[in-house]
Amino acid sequence: MNTNRTFTMLKPDSIEQGNMLPILNMIENSGFKIIALKYKRMNRDEAKKFYSIHSDKPFYNDLVSFMTRGPIIAAALEKENAVDDFRSLIGSTDPLDAKEGTIRKKFAKSKGENAVHGSDSDENAYVEINFHFDKNEIFS
């Protein structure tokens, strides 16, 4: 497993607000190399499977509905210490708690509509990248 990769997804709220290019610029300006990029709309089954880890939580159905209401951008990123560095770049789930200069502080509207997803471990980065991309879609 390549531990210098992580996964991100710009959520529908980012796209709706026209923030996809500013967010992608922040990612690149922070030293991440975008090695795969896909603009798509997840269907309900994909969203349920992607977020299945949360299926027993009360917010699960709202999360699935939110993630399928519009297009997303899925991206595989590469950088030394990718997962931890990206988690620092995106900031806390709740934008009120996020540090200045983070993606969520700048672009998120709420804890539920928090602009981006970022892998929380090397293992999950591997799974999430492979969920959205075939090997021939990743350019390293």
N, C-alpha and C positions, 0 to 999 in steps of 0.2 A: 504494500500500500504506500502511495506517495503522500507523505505527511506535509508536503508543501502545497497542497491544494485545499481549496474550500469551495463551498457552493453558496450562491446567493440567489434570491428571487426578489425582484422588484414587484411589490404587490399592486393589486388594482388601484388602490388610492394614489400611488406614485404616478401611475400612467394617467389616471383621470386628471390629476393636478398639473400634468405636463412636466413632471420632475425627472423623467427618465434620463435625459442627457446630463443634467446637473449631477445626478447621483452617480452615473457611470463615470463622469469626469472626476468626481471626488475619489472614486475607487481607483482609477488609473493614477491620479495625482498622489495617491498614498502608496504607490509602488507595486500595486497588483497588476499582473498581466492577465488580460481576459483571454482564456484559451478555448472557450466555447460560449456561444451566445444564441439565445432563441427567444423570439417574440411569439407568444402563443396564448391561447385561452385554454385553461384546464377545464375538462368536463367534471361533472360531479363525482364520478367514480375515481378519476385520477386524484382529485382533491381529498376524497375520503381515504384513499390508500396512502397518499403522501403524509397526511396528518393523522394516520391511524393510531399513533402513539398517544394522541389526545382523545381517543374515542370515548373514554369513560368520564371525560371532564364536562362540566355543564356548558362550556362555551363552544364545544365541538361543532354542533350544527350551525351556529352563527359563523364560525370560522370557515366551514365548508362553503356556506352561502356567500360569504365575503370573497373568498378566493376564486369563486366561479362567476362573479358578477361582471368581470371584465378581463382584458388581457393582462398577462404578466410578462416579465422578462426573466428568464432563467439564465444563469451564467456560472461557469466554472472559472475559478480564479487560481492563479499561481503566485506564490511569494514564499520566501523563507518564513516559517512560523505563521503560515496563512490563517489557520483557524483562530488563534488567539489575537493576531493583529486585526483580523476582520471584525471579531467581536468587539474589540476596542473602538474600531472605526464606526460601527453602527450604533453603539451606545445601548443604554438600558431599554428594555421592552417598553417601559412607560416613558414617553418623551419628557414628562415633567421631572423625572429622575436622571435623564440622560445628560452627560457632560456637554458643555459648549463645544462646538466644532464637530460633533458627531452627526451622522446622517439622520438619526431619529430626532435629535434636538432640532435640527434644521427643517426636516420635512414631514415628520409624523404628526398626525392630528390627535391621536389618542393611543391608549394601550392596545386597543383592538385594531385600530387602523394605524399601524406603526411603520409603514413605508417599505420595509425590507425584511426578508428572512435571511438568517445566516446560520450555517452549520455550527453546532455546539461542541463537536468533537471530530477528530480525524476519521473515526469510524463512520459517523453520520455523514460527513462530507463525501466519503467514498460512495455510500449508499445513495445519497441525494443526487450526486453528479450522475451516477449510473441510472437513476430513475428518469432523469430528463434527457440524457444524451447517450447516443450510441458511441462506441469507441471511435468510429470514423468521423464524428462531429467534433472531436476534441483535438486541438492543434497546440502542441506544446513546443 
